[in-house]
Amino acid sequence: MIDFKKLFEKLKTIKISDRRIILVVIIVILVLLMMDFNNRMVVLLRLNQQRDQLSTQVVELEQTKAKFEEQVAYATSERALEEWAREKARLVKEGDVPIIILPPAQQKISPTPVPTPEVITVSRWQVWQALFFGD
């Protein structure tokens, strides 16, 4: 343990000019310690932000994983197989009567008319007038 009485007595024996040098050295050391503390705080803030971002990404990835597991479970089910067979492959079960809807035989398809744009010719003086005075 440090004996402050002895330390204080040793400081009294030091000359005033030496005390100033010691004071300057102590102030420089304190400034360096404060700069180091500031740097550590900046690093801590950055690491906390990264931790928060990563925790958000983890939650999102867990939700994505759960969604994919749900899709895999549905894709491997009997219901998905039957929906695919009936809707995409157009298969029928035994006993079902397939119904095929045909378009009417007399239906005529008329093309949609495309309007042609009108070309408006403008003289040079009208262009200059519009540039200087507006429309």
N, C-alpha and C positions, 0 to 999 in steps of 0.2 A: 504494500500500500504506500501511496505517496505521502510523505510528511510535508505538509504545506508550510509549516513554520520554518523548516530548514530551507525550503525553496524560496520563501519570501525573504529570509535573511541573506541568501545568496544573491537575490535580485537587488537588494539594497547595496551590496558591495560593488555592483557593476556600475561603471561610469554612465553618465547620462547619454553620451553619444552611442555607447554600446546598447543602451536600452532602446534607443530609437531604431537601431539596426534590428534588434530582436523583435521589436513591435512591427516593423515592416515585413520581416520574414513571417511572422505569425499571420499578418493580414494577407500576405500572398498565399500562404497555405490555406487559410480560410476561403479565399476566393477560388482557389483550385478545387477545394472540397465542394463548394457550392456549384461550380461548373460541372463537376462529376455527378453531383446529386441531380442537377437539371437534366443531364444526358440520360441518367438512369430513369428519370420520370418520363421522358419522351419515349424511351424504349418500352417502358411499362404501358404507356397509353397505346402505343402501336401494337403491342402484343395483345392487349385487351381487345382492341378492335378486330384483330385477326381471329382471336378466340370466338368473338361474337359472330363474325362472318362464317367461320367454320361450323359453329353450332347450328346456324341457320341452314347451311348446306347439308349438314347431317340430317336435320329434320326433313328437308325437301327430298333427300335421297331415300329416307325411310318411307316417306309417303309414295314415292315413285315405285319403290320395291313392293309395297303393299298393293299398289294398283296393278303391277305386272303379275304378282302372284294371283290376284283375283282374276285377271284375264286368262292366265294359264289354267286355273281351276275351271273357268267357264269353257275354255276351248277343249278341255279333255272330258267334258260332261256329255251325257246322252242327249241333253236338250240341244246343245250346240250342233251335234252331229245330225239330229233330225231337222233342225232349221236349215243347215247347209244342204241336206239332201232334198228338201222340199223347195227351197227358194233358189238356190244356185244351180244345183244339178238337175232340177225338175224331175225328181224321182217321185214315185207314188207307192203307197203301201198296198198290200193285197186287200182287195175289197173297195178301194177308193176308185172313184170315177173321175178321170182327168177331164178338165174342161179347158178348151183352147179357144180364146176369143180372137176372132178374125175381124179385120177391118171391113167396112161395107164395100161391096164390089163396085158400086157406081160413084164412089167418092172421087172428086176431081181436086187436085191440089193447084191452087192458083198462086203464081209468084207474087211476092210483095213488091209493089212499085217503088223504085228508088227515085226521089226527086232530084232534078238536075239544078245545080246552083246557078243563079243569074250573075252574069259578069257586069259590073257597073264600071263604066269608063269615067275617069276623072281627069280633067285637064290640069296642066301644070300650075296655072295660076290658082286653082282651087286647092292644090296640095300645099303651095306656099302660104296661102291664106289660112289653111288649117294649122300649119306649123306656127305661124306668128300669132294668130288671133284665137285659135281653138276651133272647136266644132261650131 
